[in-house]
């Protein structure tokens, strides 16, 4: 059975790469302001038409980390502004995690091209885990992620480009790897970011506002909890204010990098305690919902995949690297980054997880909300478009 068939068998869905997906948002935004020539590797004009983005003098893209389309719909009573502006859902890529999704957003390229394969990834040079959020253990950003940053290409073409986010992200490894280019302006509160976005929108160009509080709340207490709802309400209130503050001929796009599932009480396997999952395995990377299994030298990856599949049963789709690449869920696999993909890749179904307590921190083992796999709850993200005229 193919990996694509295994995904369908356990209720998982493939991303719409090349269609209505996160990688189309920034190319579409650039095409909307007349800078489609800054995009290579895909048709920015087709992306603009596919997403229904009007031509504008300025486009501000807001990315709310962790705001899945289905979670927003379930809590729509707490987000009257966002609810009124929803223009549909698009998909993230695989895995549905921040580092991978920001790379897809920032380059227009899926994981098979960027090598941004998860929260943690095996560094082929060291054999150790690299964390692609903190950038600990990874190589220089331009070396690790060689695909062009769309923001940098737009700036090179003379477009005014602005990135807005918490000051700690200025010059970070992840920012530099996938979102380098333009001016970075720090904002400690979402309200501050909104004020900055409204100000820069007075001039032609593209701006990007990232906010991570919804995702952080979901990890701590789950997306169904009061903390998550409060973060959603805050975002809804501030983005309503942003929409009201924008000058004429500006388009605001709101989207996200992934959704989330709450895993409390769901099946969980710990590789440290499961001989069938440990046998032949050198290193576990990725995250509990999307696992990269790296096997020891000389070990047959197909045999390891079979054991994992038998152990996890209907709670996962398991495939070798070649099978996963053939399925298209990570796009075309560039040989230069292929060894960052696990020899075996595991996409978890329903709310189940696989952890490895030998390498994961106690904090990470007790997160309530998680993401990474291909359930609709994780894969679908909102696309909201508002044009001031």
TIMARLUM-479210 format. One record per residue: residue in one letter; x, y, z of N, C-alpha, C, CB in turn. Coordinates in steps of 0.02 Angstrom, whole numbers, plus 50000, padded with zeros to 5 digits. Glycine has a CB too. Example, Ala and Ser with C-alpha at 12.3 -4.5 7.8 and 13.67 -1.06 7.14 Angstrom:
REM TIMARLUM-479210
A506604971650390506154977550390506604983550390505654977650452
S506424988850354506844994750357506455000250394507044997050286
REM end
This chain:
REM TIMARLUM-479210
X500424994050000500005000050000500445006250000499525000050061
X500275011149958500665017249955500575021450018500475021449894
X501045026150030500985030450089500365034750083501615034850097
X500195037050023499595041050014498975037050033499535043449941
X498955030750015498395026450033498365025250109498435019749997
X498945024650140498965023750213498705029950248499685022250236
X498885035750223498615041950252497855041850250498885048150215
X497575040450192496845040450185496525035150230496655039150112
X496855029450237496575023950277496485025850350497025017850272
X496925030150376496875032050447496585039050456497565031750479
X496275041750403495915048050409496345054350402495585048350473
X496925053750372497355059550361497285062150290498095057750375
X497465068550280497325072050218497975075050191496795077650228
X498065074650126498665077550096498595085050087498815074250029
X499145088850095499125096050083499025097650009499765099450108
X498735103349996498595105549928499185109549900497945109749925
X499765106349898500365109749875500275111849802500985105249883
X500445118149788500355120849721499655123449709500505115649671
X499205122849759498525125249751498365130549803498025119449757
X497825129449840497635134149893498005132049957496855134349904
X498595134549964499025132450019499445138350043499495126649997
X499755137350102500115142750134500675145550091500395140350200
X500985141350051501525143650008501315148449954501865137849977
X500655148949942500405153549891500275160549918499765150749862
X500265161449984500045167850013500525173449997499965167150088
X501155172650012501635178150001501745179349926502295176650035
X501815174149884501845175549812501225179349787501915169049774
X500635177249812500025180749791500015188049814499415177249819
X500275189249875500305196049900500785200349858500535196049974
X501355197349839501825201049798501535202549729502485197149791
X501175197749701500845198949637500325204549643500525192549610
X499985204849700499465209849710499745216949709499115208749776
X500375217849729500675224449728501125225449667501085225649792
X501065220849618501435221649556502135219149557501445228649536
X502305214649604502995212149610503035204749598503275213849679
X502625202049552502645194849539503315192649511502085193049490
X503685197249480504345195549453504855193849507504605201349411
X504695195349570505155193649625505105186349645505025198149685
X504605182849618504475175849638504715171149584503725174749652
X505125166349602505335161149556505095154349583506115161249547
X505025149649538504835142949560504095141549561505115141649627
X503685146949555502965146149551502665152449522502655144549621
X502055152149497501745157949466501395162049519501245155849411
X501675167849535501375172249585500695174849561501845178049601
X500635176149496499995178549470499455173349477500075180649397
X499625167049465499135161649474498945161049548499425154949449
X499445161949593499295161649664498815167249684499945162049705
X498935173149658498495178849674497775177349652498745185349641
X497705174849591497035173349565496715167649605497075171549490
X497115162649621496845156749657496585158649726497385151349663
X496935163449759496735165549826496245171349825497345167349866
X496105174149766495635179549761495875186049790494995177649793
X496525187649782496805193749811496755199549762497545192549832
X496475205149783496405210849737497075214449729495875215749763
X497155217849673497745222049664497715227849714497805224649591
X498285229449744498295234249799498945238249798498205230749867
X498935243749832499545247749840499995244649893499365255049859
X499695241749944500065238649999499675232550022500185243650058
X500035227250040499725221350070500065219950136499775215050022
X499665219250190499915217250254499675210150268499705222250311
X500135205650280499975198750295500075197550369500415193850253
X499555195250402499585193650474499565186050480498995196950513
X500065183350515500075176150527500005174850602500735172950499
X499445171650620499305170050689499495162850702498545171350706
X500045161850734500305155150746499795150950784500975155450785
X499635145050757499215140250793498475141050784499365140650864
X498245145750742497525146750734497265142550676497375154250721
X497075136350690496785132050639496105134450617496745125050664
X495925132950555495275134850529494715131650568495225132950455
X494785125350586494245121850621494195124150694494355114350619
X494755125950724494725128650792494385135550792495435129150823
X494555139650742494235146150737493475145350727494535150150678
X493285140650686492575139550674492225137150738492475134350618
X492555132850776492255130350837492175135750890492665124650865
X492605140850889492575146250938492395152950904493255146950974
X491995152550851491835158450813491455163750853491425156650753
X491105161650904490765166550946491225171150984490315163050995
X491865169050992492355173051027492765177350978492825168551067
X492625176850914493015180550865492545183450811493545175950832
X492125188250830491635190850782491945194150721491175195750816
X492515197550731492825200850673493115195650626493375205650697
X493515191050651493815185950608493275181750576494295181550649
X492755180150612492215176150585491895179650525491685174750639
X491805186150531491475189850477491915190550416491265196750501
X492575189750426493035190850370493285184450338493625194850395
X493105178750365493355172450338493165171550265493105166550380
X493655170250223493525169050153493715161950132493895174050110
X493775157550181493915150550165494515147850201494005149650091
X494665141550187495245138150217495755136550163495025131750254
X496385136550184496925133950142497285128750183497415139750119
X497765125350154498135120350192498845122650206498155113650154
X499105120450262499815120950275500155115350236499975120450353
X500795114150249501135108450218501215102950269501815110650190
X501695098450256501855093150304502595093350318501645086150276
X502785092950382502355092750441502035099450457502745090250501
X501465099150492501105105250511501395108050575500345103850519
X501975111150568502335113850625502665120350605502865108850652
X502825124550653503005131550639503605132250593503135135150703
X504155128750608504755129550567504625127650494505325125250595
X504275122150484504125119850416503655124650381503825112850417
X503135126850418502635131150387502905138150372502035131750432
X503315140850417503605147450402504085147050343503985150150464
X504405141350334504825140450275504405140150212505245134050281
X503845136650215503385136350159503115143250143502795131450173
X502915146950194502665153750186503205158350158502405156450253
X503805158050186504325162850169504685161650104504825162950223
X504655155350079504995153750016504525151549961505505148350028
X503905149549980503455146649932503615139449914503445150649870
X504095136549950504335129749935504175124949992505095129849921
X503985118749977503835113950030504465110950061503395108450003
X504355106750110504905103950150505415100050108504635099350203
X505185096750055505645093050013506165097449979505265089349961
X506045103949977506525108549947506905112550000506155113349901
X506565114250055506895118350106507285114350158506385122550141
X507105108050168507425104150221507215106150291508165104550214
X506725110550297506485112750363505955107750386506185120050361
X506195101950408505775095950412505425094850479506175090150397
X505485099550527505135098450589505395102950645505185091250610
X505115102050703505345105650762506075103950776504905104050824
X506235097550776506925095350777507075091250715507085091250842
X507695091750693507915088250632508615085550645507905093050569
X508755079750619509435077150625509905081250582509455069550605
X510435083850613510955087450576511425082250545511345092450622
X511435081650479511845076350448512595076950464511755076450374
X512825082950477513535083850491513745081350559513725091150485
X513295082150608513465080350677513135073850700513275085850724
X512595071950666512215066150688511775067650748512675060550705
X511765073950771511375075850829510745079750808511795080150877
X510305080950856509695084650842509845092150835509175083450897
X509545095250785509555102450778508845104950792509805104750707
X508785110150833508135113050848508025118950801508085115150923
X507515118550758507415123750708507005129650732507095120750648
X506815129650796506515135650826507055139650862505945133650875
X507415136450907507965139950942508585140450899508135136251007
X508635136350846509195135750800509805132550834509385142650774
X509725129750891510275126250924510445119850887510095124650998
X511075119050870511305112950836511255113150760510925107250861
X510985118650732510915119150660511515122950631510255122650641
X511585122750565512115126350530511905133650520512275123050462
X512345137550489512175144450473511525144450433512745147850432
X511075149350447510415149150416510415148650340510035155350435
X510845152550306510855152350232511115145750206511275158050205
X511535142450246511795136050226511275130550238512445134450264
X510935131050293510435125950311509835126250263510205126850384
X509605132350249509005133150206509205137450146508415136550246
X509375134250090509665137950034509165141049986510105133349995
X508525139549993508035142349946507955149949958507345138849954
X507835153749906507785161049914507205163149958507715164449845
X507315168050001506785171150039506405175949994507065174850102
X505745175249992505335179549950505385186849971504615177349950
X505435188050037505495194850061506155198050037505465195150137
X506695194050039507335196650016507325197949941507905191750033
X507005193549903506965194449831506545200649814506665188249796
X506005201649851505585207649839505975213949855504945207249882
X506355213949909506755219749927507285221049872507105218749995
X507575215749847508075216449794507775219649731508385209649777
X507135218449720506795221349663506545228449676506205216949643
X506715231249735506545238149751505905239149790506495241849689
X505585233749812504965234449849505125235849923504535228049843
X504715240049955504785241250026504475235350064504455247950047
X504875232150106504675226050142504785227150216505075219750116
X504285225450257504345226250329504095219950364503935232350352
X504475217650413504285212150456504175214750527504815206450455
X503625212650559503455214850626503365208750670502815219350626
X503695208750727503635203150774503975204850839503935196750744
X503955200250886504285201450950505025202550940504155195550998
X505325207150978506025208950968506505203050968506245213851021
X506345197751007506795192051011506885188450945506545187151063
X506425189550897506465186150833506915189850784505785185350803
X507105195950800507535199750754508205196250747507635207050780
X508385194350687509025191150675509075184050699509545195050705
X508525180950721508555174050744508715169450686507885171950777
X508955163350702509125158650650508535157050604509385152350680
X507955155850634507375154150594507165160050550506795152050639
X507145166050578506965171950539507445172850481506965178250583
X508085172150495508585173250443508555167650390509295173650473
X508375161650411508365156050364507805156650313508295149550402
X507215159050334506635158550289506275165250277506155153650316
X506425170350318506065176650312506545182550312505565177450369
X507155181450290507645186950288507445191850233508365184150276
X507645198050243507485203250194507035208550223507155200250133
X507145214750203506735220350226506935222750295506015218450226
X506525227050323506645229850389506245225950441506455237350391
X506575224450497506225221150553506085226450606506655215150582
X505455226650628505255231250681504975227150739504735236550656
X505255227950798505035224050855504405226850887505585223750906
X503975222350912503365224350947503265219451004502735224450899
X503245222051066503185217551123502465215451136503455221051185
X501975219251111501265217551118500945217551049500895222551165
X500415213651042500065213450978499805220350959499495208450980
X499565224051009499325230850995499865235250965499065234051058
X500475234550990501035238350962501155236350889501675237251003
X501125229750876501215227350808500685230050761501215219850807
X500075230350784499535233150744499655240450728498855232350782
X499885244350777500035251350765500585252150712500245254850830
X501085247950717501635248250668501385246350599502215243650689
X500995240950596500735238750531500305244050498500325232350540
X499895247550537499475252850509499905258550483498985255450562
X500455260050517500885265550496501265263850432501385267150551
X501545257850428501945256150368501495255150307502365249850381
X500865253650318500405252650262500255259050224499755249550286
X500475264750251500365271050215500795271550152500525277050261
X501325267550150501775267650092501675261250051502515268450114
X501815261449986501755255449945502235249949970501895257049871
X502025243749964502465238349984502095232450013502975240750033
X502465228250048502185222350081502445222250153502365215750043
X502005220750200502225219950270501955213350297501985225950313
X502305210850347502145204350376502165204950451502645198850351
X501605203150484501545203350556501445196350583500965208050578
X501905194050625501855187350655501675188050729502525183450647
X501205183650752501035183650823500935176450846500405187850836
X501265174650903501275167750924500895166050987501955165650933
X500515170751015500205169451081499655164151079499915175851107
X499295163551024498775158451020499085151451023498365159250955
X499615150450986499955143950986500235142351055500525143950934
X500545147251087500835146151153500295144151204501205152451178
X499725147451201499175145851247498925138751234498605150851239
X498865136851171498635130251154499105124751178498545129651080
X499755125951171500235121051196500165120151271500945123051179
X500075125651307500055125251380499415122151407500135132151410
X498845124251380498215122251411497705119351362497905128051445
X497905118551298497445115851249497035121151214496995110851281
X496835119751152496475124851114495755125651139496465123151039
X495515120951177494845121551204494825125251271494535114651213
X495415127251296495455130351362495325137851361496115128951392
X495225140551420495085147751427495665152051404494915149351500
X496285149751416496865153751396496895154551321497515150351422
X496745149251284496745149551211496205154351187496645142551180
X495615153751216495055158051197495225165351210494415156151235
X495555166851267495745173751283496245176351231496055174151354
X496715172151209497195174351158496845175551092497755169051150
X496355171451076495965172551015495575179051019495485166651003
X495265180351075494875186551083495325192651077494515186551151
X495925192251104496395197851099496575199051026497025196451141
X496735193650990496905194450919496325197250879497125187750889
X495725194850893495135197150856495035204650867494515193350879
X495105206850929495005213950946495535218350912495035214951023
X496165216250914496695220350885496675220350809497375217850909
X496495214750778496465214650705495865218550679496455207550680
X495325218750717494775223250699495025230450697494185222450749
X495435232150747495705238950751496175240250692496075240050818
X496575235150674497025236050617496625237250553497475229850609
X496105233250542495705234150482495405241150478495145228850479
X495175243750535494875250450537495395255950527494515251550602
X496045254350539496565259450535496915259750468497065258250589
X496785255050425497165254650363496945260050314497075247850330
X497425263150279497255268150229496945264850168497875272250208
X496735268850120496415266250060496905262150018496125271950019
X496615257549981496985253449933497495248949967497325257849882
X497305246250024497725241550061497325235150072497965244550130
X497645229550063497335223050077497655219850138497395218350015
X497245217450183497475213850242497305206450233497175216650307
X497805202250240497715194950238497865192250307498165191650183
X497435187950332497565184550396497575177050383497035186450450
X498095173750406498145166450398498525163650458498505164650331
X498725157250453499065153950509499535148650481498565150850559
X499945145950525500435140950503500205133750514501085142050539
X499725132650558499475125950572498895126550621500035121250600
X498535121150629498035120650682498315116650741497395117350656
X497885112950775498105109650837497595104350858498205114850893
X497835099250893497405094550927497625094051000497425087450892
X497145092951044497295091951115497395084451126496735094751161
X497965082651156498165075551159498065072351227498875074851138
X497825076151276497725073351343497255067351340497455078751391
X497475061751368497065055751370497095051551308496365057651382
X497445053751256497495049951193498055044851197497605054751134
X498055039751154498595034851154499275038151144498485029551100
X499785035751182500455038351176500955032651184500585043851229
X501455032651140502005027851145502645031651160502065023651079
X503055028951204503715031751219504235026951191503815032851297
X504625029351143505135025051111505605022051163505535029151059
X505735025751217506185023251269505925016851302506285028651322
X505265015951299504955010251334504695004851286504395012651377
X504775005851221504485001251172505034997951130503985004951126
X505224991751146505754988351107505604988051032505844981251133
X504974987351013504814986850942504934993350905504084984650933
X504924998950942505055005450912505795007350917504635010850946
X506155004550965506865006150974507325002150928507075004951046
X507124996150911507564991550876507804994450809507214984750864
X508464994850800508754997250738508745004750730508404994250681
X508525008350781508435015550775509015019250808507775017750806
X509295024050772509845028150798509595034450831510325029950743
X509095037850802508875044350827508155045650807509335049950800
X507785048750852507105050950839507105058550833506605048550895
X506835061250778506795068450768506065070150751507265070750710
X505945076550739505275078850723504905081150784504895073350688
X504315078450794503895080150852503395074450863503525086950840
X503035074550918502615068750935502065067150885502315069851001
X501875071950843501345070750794501625069250725500885076750791
X502265070550714502585069350649503315067350662502545075650602
X503435060850661504065058150685504535056450627503945051950729
X505165058550633505685056350588506115051150623506125062450563
X506125045150596506505039650625507135038550584506075033050628
X507705039550614508345038350580508635031750604508845044250593
X508755027250558508975020450576509735020050578508685015250526
X509975014850612510685013750616510955011550548510855008550670
X511595012850537511915010850475511845003350464512665012850474
X511645001650404511564994650386510884991650402512074990750420
X510464995350436509804992950454509304994350397509554996250520
X508874989550383508384990150330507814994750353508114983250308
X507745000550322507225005350342506535002450332507305011850302
X506444998250280505784995350268505574990750325505784991350202
X506044987150353505894982750410505704986850472506484978150426
X506054992350482505894996750538505194999750528506415002350546
X505055001950467504395004750453503844999550466504355007250380
X503974993350448503474988150459503344987050533503694981650426
X503874987050573503784986150645503394991950676504464985350680
X503564998050656503215003850682502475003550662503545010450656
X502345001650600501665001250577501264996050616501654999650503
X501564990450630501224985150668501104987350740501634978650667
X501574991050769501494993350838500964998750844502164995950865
X500975003550798500515009250804499825007850773500825015250770
X499785003050728499145001050700498785006850666498704998150753
X498145007550680497725012550647497845019650674496995010850656
X498315020350721498455026950749498985030750709498685026250821
X499235027850654499755031350617499795028750545500435030450651
X500065033050502500285031050435501045031150435499985035650378
X501355025650416502075024950420502345023450351502285019250470
X502895026850332503195025550267503935026950268502865029750215
X504295024050221505005025550213505075032450181505365020150171
X505675035150183505795041650152505595041650079506545043550158
X505775036350042505605036049971504845035849961505925029949939
X504495032150003503765031749997503435038450012503485026550044
X503685041950062503405048450079503535053450023503715051050146
X504135053349995504285057849939503845056249879505025057349919
X503735049949865503315047949809502595050149817503345040349800
X502365050649880501675052549894501535059949878501505051249966
X502055064049875501985071149860501835075549919501455071949811
X501795072849980501605077050037502145081950058501415072650096
X502765080750037503305085450051503565088849988503875081950088
X503215087949932503435090649869504015086649841503645097949878
X504315089149787504885085849757505475085949806505085089149690
X505795080349816506335079849865507005081449833506355072749896
X507305086849858507975089049835508495084549868508095096649851
X508925081249829509445076949860509885080549910509875074049806
X509955087249903510385091049948510115091150019510475098149923
X509465090150028509175090350095508835083850114508665096050100
X508905078750072508545072550083508715069150148508675067750026
X509345069750170509545066150231509295069550295510305065650234
X508925075150289508595078050347507905074850358508525085650339
X507655071550307507025067850314507185061050345506665067050244
X506775058650390506905052250421506935046550371506375050750473
X507325041350387507315035350347506605032350348507835030050372
X506265033550403505565031650411505195037850437505475025450460
X504615039250409504215045150430503535042650455504125050150370
X503315045550511502705043350543502235049250551502845040050612
X501645048850521501125053950530500585050950575500825056250461
X500475054050633500015051350682499295053150664500195053950752
X498845048450678498135049450665497775051550729497815043150635
X497135053050724496715055250779497115059850826496445049150819
X497185058350890497555062750936498165059250966497095065150992
X498375053750936498915049650963499605052950953498905042750932
X500075051050995500755053850992501275048351004500845059451043
X501875049650979502475045750994502995050551021502745041850931
X503265049151081503775053251111504405049151122503525056351178
X504935052551139505555049151159505825052751220506085049151100
X505695049951278505885053251341506635053551352505555049751399
X507025050051310507755050351316508035056951290508075044551278
X507665060251245507925066451215507465072451225508045065451142
X506825071251237506355076851246506365079351318505645074751226
X506245085851325506225088851392505575086851427506285096551388
X505585086651494504965085251531504405089951513505095085551606
X504575096351501504065101251482503725099251417504375108151475
X504115097251367503825095551302503395089251306504365094651251
X503555084851352503175078651359502475079851388503545073851403
X502365085651418501735086951452501325092451418501865088851523
X501485094151356501085099051320500385096151308501425100951253
X499895100551313499195098351302499015098751228498715102751343
X499145104351196499015105151125499625103451084498775112251110
X499545099651031500105097850987499875098150914500375090751004
X500365097950870500225098150798500815094950762500095105450773
X500745094250697501275091350656501015086550604501755087650701
X500445083350617500195078350571499685081250522499875072650609
X499305076850490498885078750433498145077650445499105074950373
X497925078150508497205078450520496955085150493497035077550595
X496325085650474496055092250454496135097450508495325091550436
X496115095450573496195100250628496885103450627496085096750694
X497385099950603498065102650601498225105750534498565097150616
X497945103050481498145104950413497795111250388498015099350366
X497155112050405496775117650378496895123950419496025115950376
X497045129350384497145135850416496695140950381497895138050415
X496495146250417496045151050385496395155550334495715155450439
X496005157950288496235163350243495705168750246496345160750169
X495895174450274495455180150281495735185850240495375182250357
X495325188850198495555194250155495085200150160495615191950082
X495355206050178494975212150182495325217650143494875214250256
X494965220950100495255226250059494935232950076495165224749983
X495345237850092495095244550106495085248350040495525248250159
X494525251450026494445254949961494205262149973493955251149915
REM end
